[in-house]
Amino acid sequence: MTAHQSTERWSSWQAMDSGRLLLLAAAGMLTVAAIAHTATVPIPPASVHVAVAFGILIALGELLRLGLPGGREAAPIATAGAMAYALLLYVKELPGHQPPPPVPPLQVIAVTAIGMTIGALPHLAAGRAAGVTGMASRLVAVACVAFIFRPLTGVHAIAAHWWLAAGVMTVLLIFGCLVDVVIGALIRADDLGARFGVALRDEMRVQWPLATAVGASAMILAFATESMGIAALAVFVVPLLVTQLAFRRYAGIRSTYLQTVRALARVTEVGGYVESGHSHRVSVLAVAVGRVLGMNEPDLLDLEYAALMHDIGQLSLRDPIPGGATVLVSRADQQRIAELGADVIAKAGVLDRVAELVRGQSLPARGTEPGPPVGSRIIRAANAFDDLVGGSTDRDRSTAALERLRLDTASEYDAGVIEALSEVAGKRRPGRL
């Protein structure tokens, strides 16, 4: 047991050794260099006031971070505050103070890192994850914008014409967003075993509405601070708070959907129609196969829902199938179970695509026109595999089941799906931080 645990821990660290470790190392070195530089360089009092104000805003934004679809985390207020700080040309002077000089890039990084750290402390105290990877990604994006923008402030045309400054800021905010999205896609592709191109498209689809609000808010904060002083931070952050509340409600609705689907899927297990854990195992296998085949995130979510509820039609049976193994019953019975399950799901009125996937799982891969959707073929193969293997971790049993499914690829199962299934079956991805 001890040797096994040691192997798991070593595998986890090996899994960390790639983009994630490089990201954390880069963010750590940036933070150390920025704090050391800021601590040794005299800072005018007016600049201290501005730095403290933006640091508080960043810490508050990190405290109010929200969850996005797919297990992502975002801190839109913190990101907007950090980007606005990086894009400051000047700040309206405080009474009795001289206008603060332009903010050096390393000072931007130091304030951002300290603000993020302070905002993450309550999450740690509450036993939640610190979100180090997300903070590191955002810090690197802010650093890229700060290092590029600061030299441009010496260009007279940019400092003299607000419209030119706004154009430069817009380009840099888009670039900073792309940096964050690419880093997120790289990490997510590595974590989930997805294709990078698919992960990048999914990341852009999820992030662009929030990134638009963050970019607009950052520009508003930067210009408002220049004309109104640091008091503008308290005024112009309100629209972003409203946007964040809307995203939080959306994420909550999605979470409630998934919880409801999982509860409904357990009805067949509680009723003794299928083995305990069958629906969960089939959904995990199906989603893993879908990722190997390059399915995007919305399709994977529909696939997960359908795989969880693929046996719901068995509730209509007078006598349960032994072990719930639909692979062992006739095609007519399989079709009846699938049709009844799809009808139940369709009555919800919001899961029509899921219902069609469940309906198509009884159809063979070949011999019908039009053929079943890819998701249905995946569920059919994953269900058959789990019917034959169950919760067993015996490799010989898994190999025998895969060989049996390969023999039926001429008609029953999709050959590409079976090959993808053989790639992910029994594979245990190490845990990640």
N, C-alpha and C positions, 0 to 999 in steps of 0.2 A: 504493500500500500504506500509506504514512504517513497519507494523508488518511483511508483506511478505518479504520485503528487509532484515529485521533483521534476519528472519529465514534463508534466503539464505546465509547471511554472516556467521551465526553460523554453517550452514551445511558445508560451505566451510572450516571453521577451523576444524570442526570435521573430514572432509575428509583428512585434512593435518595430523591429529593425527594418525600416524602409522610409516611406514618406513621413510617417507620423513622428519617428524619432528625429528625422532631419528637420521637420517643422518645429518641434519643441526645442531642439538645439539652436536653431536660428532665432527663434523668439527669445530664448534665454540669453543668448549672447547680445542681442539687441537691447534687451532690458538692462543687463549688467552695464554695458557700455554707456547707455543713455543715463542711467542713474549716477554712475561715476562721473560722467561729464557734467551733468547738471549740478551735482554736489560741489564741484570744484570751480564752477564759473559763477561770478557774482551776478545776481538777478535783481533788477530794479524792483522796488516795492510794487509798482503798478503791475508789472508782469507777474508778481507773486499772487496778487489778487485775482488776476485773470486765470492763472494756472489752477488756483484753488477752486474757483467757480466751475471751470470745465471739469476738474477732477471729481467734484461732487456730482455733477451731472452724469459723468461716465459711471461712477460708482452706483448711482441710483438706477441707471439703465441696466447695468449688469445685475443688480438685485432683482429687477423686474423682467428678466429675460423670459422668453416664452418658448413653448414647444411648437415645432412645425411638423407637418406630415412626414412620416418615415423616420421618426425618432430624432429629427434634427432639433437643434437649439439655436435661437437667435436672440440678439440683444440690440434691437433697432435703435433705442434711445441712446445707448452707450456708443454704438457705431456712428450715429449722426453727430453726437457731441464730439467724438474723437476726430471725425473727418472735418467738422467745422473748425476745430482748434488747429488742425493741420493746414487749413485754407485761409487762416486769418491774415489779412494784409496789415491791418492796424486795428486798434481799439480806441473808441472814444475815451478821452482821458477822464480820470476820476477827479473830483474836486481836490485841488492842492497837489496833484501829481502831474508829471509830464506824461505825454502819450507813450505807452510801452513800445519798445522796439519790436520788430518782427520776431516771431517765435522760432528758435532754432529747431531743426528736425529732431535732434536728440532729446530736446526738452519735451516735444510733442510725444515722443515714444515713452519717456519717463512718466509723464502725467497720465498717459493712457494706461500704461502697465500698472501703475499704483492704483488708479481708479478702478480698473478691472479687478485687481486683487482684493481691494477693500469690499467691492460689491459681491465678490464670490464667497467671502468669509461667512455670511449668514447661511448660504447654501450648505457649506461644510458643517456648520454648527447644527443644522437641521438634519444632517445625515444624507443629504443629496450629493450628487456628483458635482465636482468643482467645475466641470466643463473646460478643462485645461486646453484641449485640442481646439475647441471653438474660439477661446480667447486668444490662443496663439495665432490662429488663422486671421482673426480680425486685426490683431496687432501688426502682423506682417503687411496686411493690406493698407493700414493707416501709415505705416512706415514708408511704403512705396510712394504713396501720395505725398507725404511730407517731404521726402528727399527730392522728388521731382519738382514740386511746386515752389519750394523755398528759393532755389536759384532763379526762378522765373520772376520773382517779386522785384528783382533788380532791374527788370526791363521796364523802362519808363512808360511805354504804351499800355502795358497791363495795369500798372499802378494808377495811370491817369484816366483810363476809360473803363467804367464799370462793366459795360457790355462785353468788352474783350476779356476782362477778368472772369466774367460769368461763363463765357465760352470755354476758357481754359479750365475753370473749375469743373464744368460739366464733363469735359473729356477725361479729366483726372478721376472724377467720381465714378465714371463708367469703367475706367481702367482698374480702380481699386475694387469695384464690385466684381469684375472679372477675375482678379487675383484671388479674392475670397472664394468665388464659385469654383475656380479650377482646383484650388487646394482642397475644398470640400469634396469635389468629385473624385480626386485622386484618393483621398482617405476613404471615401465611401466605397469606391470600387475595390479597394484593397480589403476593407472590412467584410463586404458582402460577397466578394467573388464575382462582381458584375463587370461587364465590359465598360471601359472608360468612356467611350463615346455615348453609351446609353446613360451612364451615371452623370455625365456632363449635361446632357439634355434634360434629365430629370431635375438636376440641381438648378439649372437656369429656369425651368418651368416653375419650380416652387419658389425660388428666390426673387424673381424679377418684380412681382408686385410690391413686395416689401422693400426691395432695393430701390425702387422708384421713389417710394415715400421717404426712405432714409436719405437718398441723394438730394431730393428737393428740400427736406428739412435741414440738411447740412448746409446747403447754400443759403437758405433763409437765415439760419443761425449765424453764419459767417457775416453776411451783409448787415443783419440787424445789430450784431455786436459792434460792428464798425461804426454804425450811426447812433446807436442808443446806449452802448456800453454793456456791461455784463448783466444788467437787469433784463436785457432782452432774452436771456436764456430761459428765465422763468415764464415768459410770455409765449414764446414761439415754440416751446416744446409741447404745448397742449395738443396741437393737431396730431403729432406723432403718438401721443398717449391714446387718443381716440382710435387711430389706426391700429395700434397694438391691441386694444381691447377687442376690436373687430376680428383680428387674426386669432386672438385667444378663444373667442367664441367659436370660430370656425374649426379650430383644432379640437375643441371640446366636443363638438358635434361628431367629428370623425372618430374620436375616441369612444364615444357612446355607441356609435354604429358597430364598431368592432367588438365591444364588450357584449352588445346584444346578440351579435352573430355567434360569438363564442358560447354564450349561455344557451342559445337555441341549438347549437351543435351538440351540446352535452346531453340534450334530452334523449337522444338515441342511446347514449352510453348508460345513463341512469335507468332507462327502461329495459336494458339488457339486450338491445338489438345488435349492438356492436361491442367489440372489446374496448376496455377503458384505454383512452389515449389514442384510439385509432384516428379520429378526425384530426387531432392535432398533428400526429405524425404525417398523415397524408398532406396536410396543408404545408408543413415545413418542407417536405420533399417536393411538392408541386412548385412552391415559390423558388426553391433552389434550382430546379430544372428550368423554370421560366427565365431565371437570371442567366443561366448558361446559354439559353437560346436567344438571349438579347431582348427580352420583353421589357417595355418601359414600366415606370412605376404605377401609373393608373391601371394598366392591364394586370400588373402583379397584384394590386389590391383586389381587383375583381376576382382574380384567380384564387387568392387566399380566402375570400369570402365563400366562393363556390366550393373550394376543397373542404372547408370546415363544415359546410352544410350538404355535402354531396350524398349523404345517406339519410337525409331527413325523410325521404319517401318511404323508408322501411317502417315508419310508424303506422302505415296503413296496412301492413301485413297482419294477418290473423295469427300466424305462428312465425316467430323470429327465425331467420336463417341461422343455422348452427355457426356460432362464432361471428355472425354478421358478414361472412365472406361472400360478397356478391359475385366474385370471380368464379365461384363454384356453381352458380345457378344458371338457368337457361337464359338465352338472349332475350326472350320475351319477358321473363321476370325482371331482368336488368332494365329493360326499356320501361316497364310499368313503374318500377321504383323511381327511375329518373324522371319520368313524366309527372308523377305525383309530387315528387320533391320540387320540381320546377314550378308547378302550379301553386304550391304553398308559398314559395319565395316570391313569385310574381304578385301575389295578393298584397305584399307590402307596398307595392306601387313605386318603389324607388330603387329596386335592385333588378331591373329587367335584364341587364347584361349578365348578371350573376345567374339568373334563372335560365338563360339560354345556355350558359356553360354547363350547368347541372343537367339540362335536358339533353345536351349533346354527348354526355359522357358514356351513354349506352351504345353509341354508334361506333362501329368498327372504323379504323383509320382509312380503309379502302373499301370500295364496293357500293358507296352511297354518293349521290349527287344532290346538292353539294356536300362535300365532306364536312365533318364536325370541325368547329373552331380549334385552333391550336391549344387553347386553354382546356377544352374538353378532352383532347387527346392526352394532355399532360395528366389531368385528373384520373383518366381511365388507367393509365400506366401506373401512376403512383398508388392508386387504390389497389390495383392487382398485386403490386409488389408488397404492400403492407398486409394484404390478406394472406399472402404466402409466407411472409417473414414475421409479421407482428412486431412486438417489441424486442425481439431477439437481436443480440449483437453478434451472433455466430456468423463469421465471414463465409463459411462453407454454405450455410443456408441462404445467405444473400446471393452468393454466386450461382447457386442452383436455381434460385428464383429468377435471376436475370437471364440465365440461359433458357429457362422455360419461356420467358416473355420474348426473347429473341427468335425463338422458333415460330412465334405467331406474328412476326412483323410483316409477313406477306399479306395478311388480311386484317388482323385484330388491332395491332399496335403500330404506331408510327416509329420507323427505324431510328430517325433522328432523336425522337423523344427518349427511346430506350437507351441510346448511347449516352445522352445527357444524364439520364437517370443512373446509369452505371458509373458515371463520373462523380456524382454527388452522393450516391447511396453509401451509407456507413462512414462518410467523411465527417470528422468532427473538427470544426474550426476552433482554434484556440481562443481563449477569452482575451478581451482587449480592455485597455484602460480608458 
